[in-house]
Amino acid sequence: MFEPSSRYNDIETAKMTVTDSRGEPRVVSYKRRRFVPSGATITALAEHTVAQGDRLDNLAARYVGDPEQFWRICDDNNVLRPEQLTEEVGRVLKIGLPY
């Protein structure tokens, strides 16, 4: 269902039976909640000081080896909105080891 590199790949898939508008039962599959590890507990691999023009996908490619793994840097820095990481020039980002 999800790519192996997805943050949701290892999350358990659950099922729930609901009743549709015609009164018929229907099984709905969904992913359980993903708990984000605290950035305070990561083992830092590197730090990056944000420069003008930095893009999170490029940083993920450089530090993690895959631009689609940008979410790891978000998790490392306790950020939900990815664009928030590169908005402020001079911000220091933690880059953690994969978990």
Residue frames relative to the residue before (quaternion, step in Angstrom):
aa qw qx qy qz dx dy dz
M 1.0000 0.0000 0.0000 0.0000 0.00 0.00 0.00
F 0.7826 0.1468 -0.0765 0.6001 3.60 0.96 -0.86
E 0.5857 -0.5639 0.4473 0.3727 3.56 -1.18 0.57
P 0.6158 -0.5706 0.3880 0.3804 3.62 -1.08 0.59
S 0.6893 0.4747 -0.2819 0.4691 3.61 1.11 -0.59
S 0.4897 0.6833 -0.4200 0.3419 3.60 1.27 -0.11
R 0.5408 -0.6166 0.4671 0.3305 3.56 -1.13 0.66
Y 0.6998 0.4667 -0.2665 0.4706 3.61 1.20 -0.36
N 0.4216 0.7483 -0.4416 0.2594 3.59 1.26 -0.21
D 0.7734 0.3690 -0.1916 0.4785 3.61 0.84 -0.94
I 0.5062 0.6407 -0.4275 0.3879 3.59 1.27 0.04
E 0.5329 -0.6531 0.4428 0.3057 3.56 -0.94 0.94
T 0.3074 -0.7080 0.6046 0.1968 3.56 -1.13 0.75
A 0.1325 -0.7869 0.6011 0.0443 3.56 -0.86 1.02
K 0.2450 -0.7520 0.5925 0.1528 3.57 -1.29 0.32
M 0.0532 -0.7741 0.6308 0.0022 3.50 -1.16 0.74
T 0.2928 -0.7385 0.5779 0.1867 3.58 -1.00 0.79
V 0.0368 -0.7837 0.6196 -0.0225 3.55 -0.85 1.07
T 0.4141 -0.6734 0.5448 0.2796 3.54 -1.27 0.26
D 0.3398 -0.7508 0.5261 0.2098 3.58 -0.77 1.00
S 0.7567 -0.4142 0.2643 0.4313 3.59 -1.32 0.05
R 0.6773 0.4613 -0.2915 0.4933 3.62 1.23 -0.37
G 0.5685 -0.6101 0.3769 0.4032 3.57 1.29 0.05
E 0.5158 0.6378 -0.4150 0.3935 3.58 1.28 0.16
P 0.4494 -0.6731 0.5058 0.2986 3.59 -0.99 0.75
R 0.0310 -0.7821 0.6221 -0.0193 3.54 -1.08 0.80
V 0.3240 -0.7396 0.5587 0.1894 3.59 -0.95 0.89
V 0.1263 -0.7789 0.6134 0.0348 3.54 -0.87 1.06
S 0.2147 -0.7607 0.6010 0.1181 3.57 -0.85 1.01
Y 0.0722 0.7882 -0.6078 0.0638 3.57 -1.05 0.75
K 0.4848 -0.6327 0.5154 0.3146 3.53 -1.28 0.38
R 0.4866 -0.6392 0.5063 0.3135 3.54 -1.03 0.77
R 0.6814 -0.4957 0.3526 0.4070 3.55 -1.28 0.32
R 0.3078 -0.7289 0.5849 0.1784 3.54 -1.07 0.82
F 0.2014 -0.7684 0.5975 0.1092 3.55 -0.75 1.07
V 0.3097 -0.7652 0.5425 0.1558 3.54 -0.66 1.16
P 0.4303 -0.6940 0.5038 0.2819 3.58 -0.82 0.93
S 0.5453 -0.6202 0.4516 0.3376 3.56 -1.10 0.64
G 0.4955 -0.6609 0.4816 0.2927 3.56 -0.93 0.89
A 0.5934 0.5890 -0.3587 0.4152 3.58 1.18 -0.52
T 0.7238 0.4412 -0.2448 0.4707 3.60 1.14 -0.49
I 0.4835 0.6816 -0.4407 0.3277 3.60 1.22 -0.01
T 0.3824 -0.6499 0.5933 0.2818 3.52 -1.29 0.41
A 0.3332 -0.7826 0.4945 0.1791 3.55 -0.44 1.23
L 0.2671 -0.7451 0.5979 0.1260 3.51 -0.95 1.01
A 0.7802 -0.1080 0.1244 0.6034 3.55 1.05 -0.89
E 0.2509 -0.6995 0.6330 0.2168 3.51 -1.41 0.04
H 0.1246 -0.7772 0.6142 0.0575 3.53 -1.15 0.67
T 0.2494 -0.7429 0.6030 0.1494 3.56 -0.89 0.97
V 0.4346 -0.7274 0.4739 0.2395 3.56 -0.62 1.18
A 0.1367 -0.7736 0.6173 0.0417 3.54 -0.93 1.04
Q 0.6671 -0.4776 0.3799 0.4273 3.56 -1.26 0.37
G 0.8167 0.2523 -0.1993 0.4792 3.57 -0.87 0.95
D 0.4312 0.6898 -0.4782 0.3310 3.59 1.22 -0.02
R 0.1126 -0.7622 0.6343 0.0637 3.54 -1.13 0.78
L 0.5597 -0.6506 0.4079 0.3114 3.52 -0.97 0.90
D 0.6293 0.5286 -0.3534 0.4468 3.61 0.99 -0.69
N 0.6515 0.5039 -0.3138 0.4725 3.59 1.03 -0.77
L 0.6405 0.5121 -0.3272 0.4695 3.59 1.02 -0.76
A 0.6403 0.5125 -0.3243 0.4713 3.59 0.99 -0.79
A 0.6359 0.5157 -0.3334 0.4674 3.59 0.97 -0.77
R 0.6835 0.4974 -0.2870 0.4506 3.59 0.92 -0.90
Y 0.8038 0.3367 -0.1564 0.4648 3.58 0.72 -1.06
V 0.7689 0.3383 -0.1734 0.5141 3.59 1.03 -0.77
G 0.4809 -0.6982 0.4127 0.3331 3.57 1.22 -0.44
D 0.7648 0.2228 -0.1366 0.5888 3.59 1.29 0.06
P 0.4048 -0.7445 0.4705 0.2461 3.63 -0.55 1.08
E 0.6440 0.5267 -0.3280 0.4475 3.60 1.15 -0.48
Q 0.6036 0.5534 -0.3489 0.4557 3.58 1.29 -0.07
F 0.2269 0.8090 -0.5090 0.1867 3.60 1.24 0.45
W 0.5952 0.6038 -0.3523 0.3964 3.58 1.10 -0.70
R 0.5710 0.5808 -0.3872 0.4322 3.60 1.15 -0.47
I 0.6546 0.4918 -0.3076 0.4848 3.58 1.01 -0.82
C 0.5996 0.5409 -0.3535 0.4722 3.59 1.09 -0.66
D 0.6649 0.4991 -0.3004 0.4676 3.58 0.87 -0.95
D 0.6513 0.5414 -0.3134 0.4295 3.58 0.93 -0.91
N 0.7726 0.3375 -0.1523 0.5156 3.56 1.15 -0.70
N 0.4573 -0.7218 0.4197 0.3060 3.60 1.28 0.37
V 0.4600 0.6663 -0.4470 0.3804 3.57 0.96 0.92
L 0.2929 -0.7618 0.5544 0.1628 3.57 -0.94 0.90
R 0.7268 0.3593 -0.2167 0.5439 3.60 1.06 -0.74
P 0.4053 -0.7591 0.4485 0.2416 3.63 -0.28 1.19
E 0.6473 0.5429 -0.3320 0.4197 3.60 0.93 -0.84
Q 0.5484 0.6343 -0.3820 0.3886 3.57 1.20 -0.48
L 0.6203 0.5939 -0.3403 0.3831 3.60 1.07 -0.69
T 0.7919 0.3030 -0.1571 0.5064 3.59 0.99 -0.73
E 0.4041 0.7324 -0.4642 0.2912 3.61 1.24 0.19
E 0.7800 0.3156 -0.1476 0.5198 3.57 0.97 -0.85
V 0.3345 -0.7291 0.5657 0.1912 3.57 -0.53 1.22
G 0.7508 0.3565 -0.2855 0.4771 3.55 -0.92 0.95
R 0.5012 0.6396 -0.4356 0.3873 3.58 1.23 -0.25
V 0.2940 -0.7456 0.5729 0.1715 3.56 -1.00 0.84
L 0.1781 -0.7918 0.5809 0.0613 3.55 -0.71 1.16
K 0.3376 -0.6990 0.5925 0.2155 3.54 -1.08 0.78
I 0.1254 -0.7449 0.6515 0.0703 3.53 -1.07 0.82
G 0.1514 -0.8379 0.5223 0.0470 3.57 -0.47 1.22
L 0.6128 -0.5038 0.4518 0.4081 3.49 -1.37 0.15
P 0.5714 -0.5736 0.4385 0.3901 3.61 -1.08 0.54
Y 0.2054 -0.7758 0.5839 0.1226 3.58 -1.09 0.68
